[in-house]
Amino acid sequence: MPTLSDNNKFPHIKRFSKVIGIPEANLIQAFQIERKFHTAILSEESFEKRLSLYSNVYRTVHPVYGKTSKNIMSVKNPKDKKVLLFRSELFNKSILDVGCGEGYFLASVANKLKHKRLVGIDVSIPQAAKQYSEIDFISADIIDFKIDEQFDVVFSDQVFEHIAPLDIETHLKSIWKALRKGGIFIICTPNRFFGPNDITRIIDCSYTNRINAQGTHLNETTYTELITILKNQGFNHFRTIVQIPKLKHLFYFLRINPSIFMLIENSKLLMNILYAFKFRGQCFAKFEIVLVCEKK
């Protein structure tokens, strides 16, 4: 059971536990596992040893969170809204989902949109996901992967932040090779300025960038940083979505220049204004990074 000392160390643990429905003791155990991994992988120079660290931490921590393999057709699909948000880019396309997890995104595409080939790749594929006949799943490392075909779209949702800085270039080169020329790369990842966004929220979940992520988020980034990285890898024509929650699905077809978010990120005044808009102690005006770009 969590103690008074634990509550002092993790002042936001009760709130975070209530929000995600995981017992406080499990969250403390997960934080201890992830923080040890975080420190180890950021200082590890060997690629093979980093791969082992990735594999070990998720195999160890997932049971702590209570993650189990579910039949992806027997539950309400949590990715339905995201699929419909990107329907313009996804319709009648071949799609590779990098870091596909339990396969919800591709299952939603299969159910809701006309599509071509659907492939998901992740280190571990739950057995339930493999039962979906319209999707091919590949169990493999997602850092340095090779697929003997190219896709119209590569999709990455809440994956980039889990990649160690030393592995980013290799990861993006693998994605580049998996895309056909002119193909679309869609990436969604937390914005560091509204972090931390991992288990570190038991210490601070105000979403005002008071402290850095200390768990499995190794690389929380910003629009400004990520666009620079992607440009260096040969991606161009960057667009993003409307970031107002109630409007983004209504105007799902609208794509805007991300420069407005870069302007906000690079203005201390504007960021402080956003941080000032709080609801129950949390920044209300936060936005994640959502980018749609193309392979030159």
C-alpha positions as protocol buffer text, in pm:
chain_id: "A"
residue {
  index: 1
  type: MET
  ca { x: 0 y: 0 z: 0 }
}
residue {
  index: 2
  type: PRO
  ca { x: 121 y: 355 z: -72 }
}
residue {
  index: 3
  type: THR
  ca { x: 252 y: 534 z: 234 }
}
residue {
  index: 4
  type: LEU
  ca { x: 251 y: 898 z: 344 }
}
residue {
  index: 5
  type: SER
  ca { x: 611 y: 915 z: 223 }
}
residue {
  index: 6
  type: ASP
  ca { x: 499 y: 794 z: -120 }
}
residue {
  index: 7
  type: ASN
  ca { x: 233 y: 1064 z: -133 }
}
residue {
  index: 8
  type: ASN
  ca { x: 500 y: 1323 z: -62 }
}
residue {
  index: 9
  type: LYS
  ca { x: 720 y: 1184 z: -340 }
}
residue {
  index: 10
  type: PHE
  ca { x: 430 y: 1149 z: -582 }
}
residue {
  index: 11
  type: PRO
  ca { x: 191 y: 1435 z: -503 }
}
residue {
  index: 12
  type: HIS
  ca { x: -32 y: 1374 z: -806 }
}
residue {
  index: 13
  type: ILE
  ca { x: -63 y: 998 z: -770 }
}
residue {
  index: 14
  type: LYS
  ca { x: -417 y: 992 z: -626 }
}
residue {
  index: 15
  type: ARG
  ca { x: -551 y: 1206 z: -907 }
}
residue {
  index: 16
  type: PHE
  ca { x: -369 y: 1015 z: -1180 }
}
residue {
  index: 17
  type: SER
  ca { x: -476 y: 681 z: -1034 }
}
residue {
  index: 18
  type: LYS
  ca { x: -840 y: 788 z: -1037 }
}
residue {
  index: 19
  type: VAL
  ca { x: -819 y: 915 z: -1397 }
}
residue {
  index: 20
  type: ILE
  ca { x: -668 y: 600 z: -1549 }
}
residue {
  index: 21
  type: GLY
  ca { x: -818 y: 346 z: -1309 }
}
residue {
  index: 22
  type: ILE
  ca { x: -493 y: 183 z: -1198 }
}
residue {
  index: 23
  type: PRO
  ca { x: -412 y: 133 z: -825 }
}
residue {
  index: 24
  type: GLU
  ca { x: -156 y: 369 z: -674 }
}
residue {
  index: 25
  type: ALA
  ca { x: 72 y: 82 z: -572 }
}
residue {
  index: 26
  type: ASN
  ca { x: 88 y: -36 z: -935 }
}
residue {
  index: 27
  type: LEU
  ca { x: 172 y: 314 z: -1054 }
}
residue {
  index: 28
  type: ILE
  ca { x: 459 y: 342 z: -806 }
}
residue {
  index: 29
  type: GLN
  ca { x: 592 y: 3 z: -916 }
}
residue {
  index: 30
  type: ALA
  ca { x: 564 y: 104 z: -1282 }
}
residue {
  index: 31
  type: PHE
  ca { x: 743 y: 433 z: -1217 }
}
residue {
  index: 32
  type: GLN
  ca { x: 1031 y: 256 z: -1046 }
}
residue {
  index: 33
  type: ILE
  ca { x: 1069 y: 12 z: -1337 }
}
residue {
  index: 34
  type: GLU
  ca { x: 1043 y: 281 z: -1603 }
}
residue {
  index: 35
  type: ARG
  ca { x: 1275 y: 530 z: -1434 }
}
residue {
  index: 36
  type: LYS
  ca { x: 1548 y: 266 z: -1408 }
}
residue {
  index: 37
  type: PHE
  ca { x: 1498 y: 185 z: -1778 }
}
residue {
  index: 38
  type: HIS
  ca { x: 1498 y: 555 z: -1872 }
}
residue {
  index: 39
  type: THR
  ca { x: 1835 y: 616 z: -1708 }
}
residue {
  index: 40
  type: ALA
  ca { x: 1989 y: 298 z: -1846 }
}
residue {
  index: 41
  type: ILE
  ca { x: 1886 y: 335 z: -2210 }
}
residue {
  index: 42
  type: LEU
  ca { x: 1984 y: 701 z: -2241 }
}
residue {
  index: 43
  type: SER
  ca { x: 2338 y: 614 z: -2134 }
}
residue {
  index: 44
  type: GLU
  ca { x: 2365 y: 291 z: -2337 }
}
residue {
  index: 45
  type: GLU
  ca { x: 2582 y: 322 z: -2650 }
}
residue {
  index: 46
  type: SER
  ca { x: 2526 y: -32 z: -2780 }
}
residue {
  index: 47
  type: PHE
  ca { x: 2233 y: -61 z: -3022 }
}
residue {
  index: 48
  type: GLU
  ca { x: 2184 y: -430 z: -2943 }
}
residue {
  index: 49
  type: LYS
  ca { x: 2175 y: -361 z: -2570 }
}
residue {
  index: 50
  type: ARG
  ca { x: 1923 y: -81 z: -2623 }
}
residue {
  index: 51
  type: LEU
  ca { x: 1699 y: -321 z: -2814 }
}
residue {
  index: 52
  type: SER
  ca { x: 1716 y: -559 z: -2521 }
}
residue {
  index: 53
  type: LEU
  ca { x: 1626 y: -278 z: -2280 }
}
residue {
  index: 54
  type: TYR
  ca { x: 1322 y: -182 z: -2489 }
}
residue {
  index: 55
  type: SER
  ca { x: 1201 y: -540 z: -2498 }
}
residue {
  index: 56
  type: ASN
  ca { x: 1258 y: -604 z: -2129 }
}
residue {
  index: 57
  type: VAL
  ca { x: 1087 y: -293 z: -1996 }
}
residue {
  index: 58
  type: TYR
  ca { x: 763 y: -343 z: -2188 }
}
residue {
  index: 59
  type: ARG
  ca { x: 751 y: -712 z: -2108 }
}
residue {
  index: 60
  type: THR
  ca { x: 796 y: -624 z: -1740 }
}
residue {
  index: 61
  type: VAL
  ca { x: 578 y: -317 z: -1705 }
}
residue {
  index: 62
  type: HIS
  ca { x: 272 y: -412 z: -1912 }
}
residue {
  index: 63
  type: PRO
  ca { x: 147 y: -666 z: -1654 }
}
residue {
  index: 64
  type: VAL
  ca { x: 185 y: -399 z: -1384 }
}
residue {
  index: 65
  type: TYR
  ca { x: -55 y: -178 z: -1579 }
}
residue {
  index: 66
  type: GLY
  ca { x: -289 y: -472 z: -1621 }
}
residue {
  index: 67
  type: LYS
  ca { x: -263 y: -477 z: -2000 }
}
residue {
  index: 68
  type: THR
  ca { x: -407 y: -795 z: -2142 }
}
residue {
  index: 69
  type: SER
  ca { x: -476 y: -924 z: -2489 }
}
residue {
  index: 70
  type: LYS
  ca { x: -836 y: -848 z: -2587 }
}
residue {
  index: 71
  type: ASN
  ca { x: -1039 y: -946 z: -2889 }
}
residue {
  index: 72
  type: ILE
  ca { x: -1017 y: -624 z: -3086 }
}
residue {
  index: 73
  type: MET
  ca { x: -1354 y: -695 z: -3243 }
}
residue {
  index: 74
  type: SER
  ca { x: -1537 y: -742 z: -2912 }
}
residue {
  index: 75
  type: VAL
  ca { x: -1476 y: -396 z: -2763 }
}
residue {
  index: 76
  type: LYS
  ca { x: -1548 y: -40 z: -2872 }
}
residue {
  index: 77
  type: ASN
  ca { x: -1254 y: 60 z: -3083 }
}
residue {
  index: 78
  type: PRO
  ca { x: -1062 y: 351 z: -2921 }
}
residue {
  index: 79
  type: LYS
  ca { x: -907 y: 444 z: -3257 }
}
residue {
  index: 80
  type: ASP
  ca { x: -1231 y: 503 z: -3450 }
}
residue {
  index: 81
  type: LYS
  ca { x: -1223 y: 881 z: -3409 }
}
residue {
  index: 82
  type: LYS
  ca { x: -858 y: 903 z: -3512 }
}
residue {
  index: 83
  type: VAL
  ca { x: -921 y: 695 z: -3824 }
}
residue {
  index: 84
  type: LEU
  ca { x: -1209 y: 921 z: -3926 }
}
residue {
  index: 85
  type: LEU
  ca { x: -996 y: 1228 z: -3852 }
}
residue {
  index: 86
  type: PHE
  ca { x: -747 y: 1110 z: -4116 }
}
residue {
  index: 87
  type: ARG
  ca { x: -996 y: 956 z: -4356 }
}
residue {
  index: 88
  type: SER
  ca { x: -882 y: 1187 z: -4639 }
}
residue {
  index: 89
  type: GLU
  ca { x: -527 y: 1050 z: -4616 }
}
residue {
  index: 90
  type: LEU
  ca { x: -625 y: 688 z: -4547 }
}
residue {
  index: 91
  type: PHE
  ca { x: -909 y: 622 z: -4790 }
}
residue {
  index: 92
  type: ASN
  ca { x: -829 y: 343 z: -5039 }
}
residue {
  index: 93
  type: LYS
  ca { x: -460 y: 338 z: -4939 }
}
residue {
  index: 94
  type: SER
  ca { x: -210 y: 72 z: -4839 }
}
residue {
  index: 95
  type: ILE
  ca { x: -113 y: 142 z: -4478 }
}
residue {
  index: 96
  type: LEU
  ca { x: 171 y: 42 z: -4247 }
}
residue {
  index: 97
  type: ASP
  ca { x: 109 y: 105 z: -3876 }
}
residue {
  index: 98
  type: VAL
  ca { x: 446 y: 127 z: -3698 }
}
residue {
  index: 99
  type: GLY
  ca { x: 414 y: 35 z: -3331 }
}
residue {
  index: 100
  type: CYS
  ca { x: 66 y: -103 z: -3392 }
}
residue {
  index: 101
  type: GLY
  ca { x: 19 y: -247 z: -3042 }
}
residue {
  index: 102
  type: GLU
  ca { x: -306 y: -441 z: -3020 }
}
residue {
  index: 103
  type: GLY
  ca { x: -406 y: -351 z: -3375 }
}
residue {
  index: 104
  type: TYR
  ca { x: -697 y: -121 z: -3298 }
}
residue {
  index: 105
  type: PHE
  ca { x: -607 y: 143 z: -3557 }
}
residue {
  index: 106
  type: LEU
  ca { x: -587 y: -100 z: -3848 }
}
residue {
  index: 107
  type: ALA
  ca { x: -899 y: -283 z: -3731 }
}
residue {
  index: 108
  type: SER
  ca { x: -1086 y: 47 z: -3742 }
}
residue {
  index: 109
  type: VAL
  ca { x: -954 y: 123 z: -4092 }
}
residue {
  index: 110
  type: ALA
  ca { x: -1066 y: -222 z: -4206 }
}
residue {
  index: 111
  type: ASN
  ca { x: -1416 y: -162 z: -4069 }
}
residue {
  index: 112
  type: LYS
  ca { x: -1473 y: 200 z: -4165 }
}
residue {
  index: 113
  type: LEU
  ca { x: -1283 y: 279 z: -4484 }
}
residue {
  index: 114
  type: LYS
  ca { x: -1220 y: 136 z: -4826 }
}
residue {
  index: 115
  type: HIS
  ca { x: -860 y: 22 z: -4813 }
}
residue {
  index: 116
  type: LYS
  ca { x: -583 y: -171 z: -4979 }
}
residue {
  index: 117
  type: ARG
  ca { x: -316 y: -363 z: -4791 }
}
residue {
  index: 118
  type: LEU
  ca { x: -304 y: -322 z: -4410 }
}
residue {
  index: 119
  type: VAL
  ca { x: 11 y: -416 z: -4218 }
}
residue {
  index: 120
  type: GLY
  ca { x: 104 y: -362 z: -3854 }
}
residue {
  index: 121
  type: ILE
  ca { x: 450 y: -400 z: -3706 }
}
residue {
  index: 122
  type: ASP
  ca { x: 547 y: -414 z: -3339 }
}
residue {
  index: 123
  type: VAL
  ca { x: 786 y: -598 z: -3111 }
}
residue {
  index: 124
  type: SER
  ca { x: 506 y: -813 z: -2973 }
}
residue {
  index: 125
  type: ILE
  ca { x: 172 y: -885 z: -3141 }
}
residue {
  index: 126
  type: PRO
  ca { x: -112 y: -1009 z: -2916 }
}
residue {
  index: 127
  type: GLN
  ca { x: -262 y: -1338 z: -3030 }
}
residue {
  index: 128
  type: ALA
  ca { x: -609 y: -1184 z: -3049 }
}
residue {
  index: 129
  type: ALA
  ca { x: -489 y: -929 z: -3306 }
}
residue {
  index: 130
  type: LYS
  ca { x: -356 y: -1202 z: -3533 }
}
residue {
  index: 131
  type: GLN
  ca { x: -707 y: -1340 z: -3577 }
}
residue {
  index: 132
  type: TYR
  ca { x: -809 y: -1042 z: -3789 }
}
residue {
  index: 133
  type: SER
  ca { x: -791 y: -1179 z: -4146 }
}
residue {
  index: 134
  type: GLU
  ca { x: -772 y: -844 z: -4330 }
}
residue {
  index: 135
  type: ILE
  ca { x: -456 y: -734 z: -4147 }
}
residue {
  index: 136
  type: ASP
  ca { x: -105 y: -875 z: -4167 }
}
residue {
  index: 137
  type: PHE
  ca { x: 96 y: -837 z: -3849 }
}
residue {
  index: 138
  type: ILE
  ca { x: 474 y: -850 z: -3828 }
}
residue {
  index: 139
  type: SER
  ca { x: 643 y: -916 z: -3496 }
}
residue {
  index: 140
  type: ALA
  ca { x: 973 y: -727 z: -3521 }
}
residue {
  index: 141
  type: ASP
  ca { x: 1183 y: -444 z: -3385 }
}
residue {
  index: 142
  type: ILE
  ca { x: 1038 y: -108 z: -3493 }
}
residue {
  index: 143
  type: ILE
  ca { x: 1368 y: 81 z: -3475 }
}
residue {
  index: 144
  type: ASP
  ca { x: 1559 y: -83 z: -3759 }
}
residue {
  index: 145
  type: PHE
  ca { x: 1306 y: -273 z: -3969 }
}
residue {
  index: 146
  type: LYS
  ca { x: 1295 y: -376 z: -4333 }
}
residue {
  index: 147
  type: ILE
  ca { x: 981 y: -460 z: -4530 }
}
residue {
  index: 148
  type: ASP
  ca { x: 1002 y: -583 z: -4889 }
}
residue {
  index: 149
  type: GLU
  ca { x: 729 y: -349 z: -5011 }
}
residue {
  index: 150
  type: GLN
  ca { x: 636 y: 18 z: -4998 }
}
residue {
  index: 151
  type: PHE
  ca { x: 315 y: 174 z: -4868 }
}
residue {
  index: 152
  type: ASP
  ca { x: 99 y: 473 z: -4954 }
}
residue {
  index: 153
  type: VAL
  ca { x: 79 y: 571 z: -4586 }
}
residue {
  index: 154
  type: VAL
  ca { x: 288 y: 503 z: -4277 }
}
residue {
  index: 155
  type: PHE
  ca { x: 110 y: 579 z: -3949 }
}
residue {
  index: 156
  type: SER
  ca { x: 279 y: 637 z: -3612 }
}
residue {
  index: 157
  type: ASP
  ca { x: 64 y: 710 z: -3307 }
}
residue {
  index: 158
  type: GLN
  ca { x: 225 y: 764 z: -2965 }
}
residue {
  index: 159
  type: VAL
  ca { x: 543 y: 583 z: -3070 }
}
residue {
  index: 160
  type: PHE
  ca { x: 807 y: 849 z: -3144 }
}
residue {
  index: 161
  type: GLU
  ca { x: 832 y: 956 z: -2780 }
}
residue {
  index: 162
  type: HIS
  ca { x: 938 y: 603 z: -2684 }
}
residue {
  index: 163
  type: ILE
  ca { x: 1240 y: 608 z: -2917 }
}
residue {
  index: 164
  type: ALA
  ca { x: 1578 y: 688 z: -2759 }
}
residue {
  index: 165
  type: PRO
  ca { x: 1758 y: 985 z: -2917 }
}
residue {
  index: 166
  type: LEU
  ca { x: 2037 y: 762 z: -3051 }
}
residue {
  index: 167
  type: ASP
  ca { x: 1778 y: 554 z: -3239 }
}
residue {
  index: 168
  type: ILE
  ca { x: 1569 y: 831 z: -3398 }
}
residue {
  index: 169
  type: GLU
  ca { x: 1762 y: 850 z: -3726 }
}
residue {
  index: 170
  type: THR
  ca { x: 1753 y: 473 z: -3775 }
}
residue {
  index: 171
  type: HIS
  ca { x: 1383 y: 461 z: -3692 }
}
residue {
  index: 172
  type: LEU
  ca { x: 1293 y: 736 z: -3941 }
}
residue {
  index: 173
  type: LYS
  ca { x: 1513 y: 587 z: -4214 }
}
residue {
  index: 174
  type: SER
  ca { x: 1321 y: 260 z: -4176 }
}
residue {
  index: 175
  type: ILE
  ca { x: 993 y: 450 z: -4216 }
}
residue {
  index: 176
  type: TRP
  ca { x: 1132 y: 639 z: -4518 }
}
residue {
  index: 177
  type: LYS
  ca { x: 1223 y: 313 z: -4692 }
}
residue {
  index: 178
  type: ALA
  ca { x: 877 y: 170 z: -4622 }
}
residue {
  index: 179
  type: LEU
  ca { x: 705 y: 464 z: -4798 }
}
residue {
  index: 180
  type: ARG
  ca { x: 662 y: 494 z: -5172 }
}
residue {
  index: 181
  type: LYS
  ca { x: 778 y: 819 z: -5332 }
}
residue {
  index: 182
  type: GLY
  ca { x: 513 y: 1082 z: -5258 }
}
residue {
  index: 183
  type: GLY
  ca { x: 376 y: 864 z: -4979 }
}
residue {
  index: 184
  type: ILE
  ca { x: 227 y: 1015 z: -4664 }
}
residue {
  index: 185
  type: PHE
  ca { x: 371 y: 991 z: -4313 }
}
residue {
  index: 186
  type: ILE
  ca { x: 129 y: 1065 z: -4029 }
}
residue {
  index: 187
  type: ILE
  ca { x: 280 y: 1107 z: -3685 }
}
residue {
  index: 188
  type: CYS
  ca { x: 107 y: 1183 z: -3354 }
}
residue {
  index: 189
  type: THR
  ca { x: 317 y: 1234 z: -3042 }
}
residue {
  index: 190
  type: PRO
  ca { x: 295 y: 1428 z: -2714 }
}
residue {
  index: 191
  type: ASN
  ca { x: 421 y: 1785 z: -2702 }
}
residue {
  index: 192
  type: ARG
  ca { x: 698 y: 1830 z: -2445 }
}
residue {
  index: 193
  type: PHE
  ca { x: 576 y: 2181 z: -2361 }
}
residue {
  index: 194
  type: PHE
  ca { x: 261 y: 2018 z: -2222 }
}
residue {
  index: 195
  type: GLY
  ca { x: 436 y: 1732 z: -2048 }
}
residue {
  index: 196
  type: PRO
  ca { x: 536 y: 1516 z: -1890 }
}
residue {
  index: 197
  type: ASN
  ca { x: 299 y: 1271 z: -2057 }
}
residue {
  index: 198
  type: ASP
  ca { x: 412 y: 934 z: -1921 }
}
residue {
  index: 199
  type: ILE
  ca { x: 410 y: 774 z: -1575 }
}
residue {
  index: 200
  type: THR
  ca { x: 591 y: 1083 z: -1446 }
}
residue {
  index: 201
  type: ARG
  ca { x: 245 y: 1236 z: -1414 }
}
residue {
  index: 202
  type: ILE
  ca { x: 230 y: 1084 z: -1065 }
}
residue {
  index: 203
  type: ILE
  ca { x: 480 y: 1358 z: -975 }
}
residue {
  index: 204
  type: ASP
  ca { x: 328 y: 1636 z: -1184 }
}
residue {
  index: 205
  type: CYS
  ca { x: 22 y: 1623 z: -1406 }
}
residue {
  index: 206
  type: SER
  ca { x: -29 y: 1995 z: -1453 }
}
residue {
  index: 207
  type: TYR
  ca { x: 84 y: 1962 z: -1819 }
}
residue {
  index: 208
  type: THR
  ca { x: 298 y: 2275 z: -1792 }
}
residue {
  index: 209
  type: ASN
  ca { x: 646 y: 2132 z: -1858 }
}
residue {
  index: 210
  type: ARG
  ca { x: 762 y: 2170 z: -1498 }
}
residue {
  index: 211
  type: ILE
  ca { x: 970 y: 1852 z: -1512 }
}
residue {
  index: 212
  type: ASN
  ca { x: 1092 y: 1617 z: -1782 }
}
residue {
  index: 213
  type: ALA
  ca { x: 946 y: 1274 z: -1845 }
}
residue {
  index: 214
  type: GLN
  ca { x: 1129 y: 1006 z: -1646 }
}
residue {
  index: 215
  type: GLY
  ca { x: 952 y: 693 z: -1766 }
}
residue {
  index: 216
  type: THR
  ca { x: 932 y: 523 z: -2106 }
}
residue {
  index: 217
  type: HIS
  ca { x: 896 y: 859 z: -2281 }
}
residue {
  index: 218
  type: LEU
  ca { x: 1256 y: 911 z: -2387 }
}
residue {
  index: 219
  type: ASN
  ca { x: 1200 y: 1175 z: -2646 }
}
residue {
  index: 220
  type: GLU
  ca { x: 907 y: 1408 z: -2588 }
}
residue {
  index: 221
  type: THR
  ca { x: 949 y: 1678 z: -2850 }
}
residue {
  index: 222
  type: THR
  ca { x: 794 y: 1993 z: -3000 }
}
residue {
  index: 223
  type: TYR
  ca { x: 658 y: 2094 z: -3340 }
}
residue {
  index: 224
  type: THR
  ca { x: 971 y: 2301 z: -3400 }
}
residue {
  index: 225
  type: GLU
  ca { x: 1213 y: 2020 z: -3316 }
}
residue {
  index: 226
  type: LEU
  ca { x: 1022 y: 1741 z: -3490 }
}
residue {
  index: 227
  type: ILE
  ca { x: 976 y: 1928 z: -3818 }
}
residue {
  index: 228
  type: THR
  ca { x: 1349 y: 2000 z: -3826 }
}
residue {
  index: 229
  type: ILE
  ca { x: 1427 y: 1632 z: -3768 }
}
residue {
  index: 230
  type: LEU
  ca { x: 1182 y: 1518 z: -4037 }
}
residue {
  index: 231
  type: LYS
  ca { x: 1313 y: 1771 z: -4289 }
}
residue {
  index: 232
  type: ASN
  ca { x: 1663 y: 1636 z: -4235 }
}
residue {
  index: 233
  type: GLN
  ca { x: 1531 y: 1289 z: -4319 }
}
residue {
  index: 234
  type: GLY
  ca { x: 1381 y: 1411 z: -4647 }
}
residue {
  index: 235
  type: PHE
  ca { x: 1017 y: 1473 z: -4554 }
}
residue {
  index: 236
  type: ASN
  ca { x: 837 y: 1787 z: -4670 }
}
residue {
  index: 237
  type: HIS
  ca { x: 494 y: 1951 z: -4719 }
}
residue {
  index: 238
  type: PHE
  ca { x: 403 y: 1962 z: -4349 }
}
residue {
  index: 239
  type: ARG
  ca { x: 42 y: 2007 z: -4241 }
}
residue {
  index: 240
  type: THR
  ca { x: -150 y: 1962 z: -3920 }
}
residue {
  index: 241
  type: ILE
  ca { x: -509 y: 1943 z: -3802 }
}
residue {
  index: 242
  type: VAL
  ca { x: -740 y: 2191 z: -3632 }
}
residue {
  index: 243
  type: GLN
  ca { x: -641 y: 2159 z: -3265 }
}
residue {
  index: 244
  type: ILE
  ca { x: -974 y: 2261 z: -3112 }
}
residue {
  index: 245
  type: PRO
  ca { x: -1127 y: 1935 z: -2975 }
}
residue {
  index: 246
  type: LYS
  ca { x: -1490 y: 1996 z: -3075 }
}
residue {
  index: 247
  type: LEU
  ca { x: -1398 y: 2127 z: -3419 }
}
residue {
  index: 248
  type: LYS
  ca { x: -1123 y: 1895 z: -3540 }
}
residue {
  index: 249
  type: HIS
  ca { x: -1363 y: 1611 z: -3620 }
}
residue {
  index: 250
  type: LEU
  ca { x: -1619 y: 1843 z: -3775 }
}
residue {
  index: 251
  type: PHE
  ca { x: -1348 y: 1988 z: -4001 }
}
residue {
  index: 252
  type: TYR
  ca { x: -1163 y: 1658 z: -4043 }
}
residue {
  index: 253
  type: PHE
  ca { x: -1074 y: 1750 z: -4402 }
}
residue {
  index: 254
  type: LEU
  ca { x: -901 y: 2076 z: -4305 }
}
residue {
  index: 255
  type: ARG
  ca { x: -521 y: 2083 z: -4290 }
}
residue {
  index: 256
  type: ILE
  ca { x: -332 y: 2389 z: -4174 }
}
residue {
  index: 257
  type: ASN
  ca { x: 27 y: 2508 z: -4167 }
}
residue {
  index: 258
  type: PRO
  ca { x: 195 y: 2406 z: -3838 }
}
residue {
  index: 259
  type: SER
  ca { x: 388 y: 2734 z: -3828 }
}
residue {
  index: 260
  type: ILE
  ca { x: 122 y: 2880 z: -3599 }
}
residue {
  index: 261
  type: PHE
  ca { x: 206 y: 2619 z: -3335 }
}
residue {
  index: 262
  type: MET
  ca { x: 577 y: 2674 z: -3386 }
}
residue {
  index: 263
  type: LEU
  ca { x: 517 y: 3045 z: -3324 }
}
residue {
  index: 264
  type: ILE
  ca { x: 336 y: 2968 z: -2999 }
}
residue {
  index: 265
  type: GLU
  ca { x: 608 y: 2727 z: -2885 }
}
residue {
  index: 266
  type: ASN
  ca { x: 880 y: 2982 z: -2944 }
}
residue {
  index: 267
  type: SER
  ca { x: 704 y: 3263 z: -2757 }
}
residue {
  index: 268
  type: LYS
  ca { x: 747 y: 3261 z: -2380 }
}
residue {
  index: 269
  type: LEU
  ca { x: 460 y: 3508 z: -2349 }
}
residue {
  index: 270
  type: LEU
  ca { x: 216 y: 3296 z: -2549 }
}
residue {
  index: 271
  type: MET
  ca { x: 315 y: 2978 z: -2366 }
}
residue {
  index: 272
  type: ASN
  ca { x: 260 y: 3146 z: -2029 }
}
residue {
  index: 273
  type: ILE
  ca { x: -82 y: 3258 z: -2146 }
}
residue {
  index: 274
  type: LEU
  ca { x: -170 y: 2899 z: -2240 }
}
residue {
  index: 275
  type: TYR
  ca { x: -39 y: 2771 z: -1906 }
}
residue {
  index: 276
  type: ALA
  ca { x: -262 y: 3024 z: -1729 }
}
residue {
  index: 277
  type: PHE
  ca { x: -576 y: 2857 z: -1868 }
}
residue {
  index: 278
  type: LYS
  ca { x: -624 y: 2578 z: -1615 }
}
residue {
  index: 279
  type: PHE
  ca { x: -906 y: 2347 z: -1517 }
}
residue {
  index: 280
  type: ARG
  ca { x: -869 y: 2173 z: -1182 }
}
residue {
  index: 281
  type: GLY
  ca { x: -499 y: 2252 z: -1178 }
}
residue {
  index: 282
  type: GLN
  ca { x: -426 y: 2126 z: -1529 }
}
residue {
  index: 283
  type: CYS
  ca { x: -343 y: 2323 z: -1840 }
}
residue {
  index: 284
  type: PHE
  ca { x: -664 y: 2334 z: -2042 }
}
residue {
  index: 285
  type: ALA
  ca { x: -521 y: 2470 z: -2368 }
}
residue {
  index: 286
  type: LYS
  ca { x: -260 y: 2200 z: -2433 }
}
residue {
  index: 287
  type: PHE
  ca { x: -214 y: 2046 z: -2780 }
}
residue {
  index: 288
  type: GLU
  ca { x: -33 y: 1738 z: -2900 }
}
residue {
  index: 289
  type: ILE
  ca { x: 188 y: 1721 z: -3207 }
}
residue {
  index: 290
  type: VAL
  ca { x: 4 y: 1598 z: -3515 }
}
residue {
  index: 291
  type: LEU
  ca { x: 189 y: 1612 z: -3845 }
}
residue {
  index: 292
  type: VAL
  ca { x: 102 y: 1497 z: -4196 }
}
residue {
  index: 293
  type: CYS
  ca { x: 400 y: 1510 z: -4433 }
}
residue {
  index: 294
  type: GLU
  ca { x: 527 y: 1350 z: -4752 }
}
residue {
  index: 295
  type: LYS
  ca { x: 828 y: 1161 z: -4879 }
}
residue {
  index: 296
  type: LYS
  ca { x: 1005 y: 1367 z: -5142 }
}
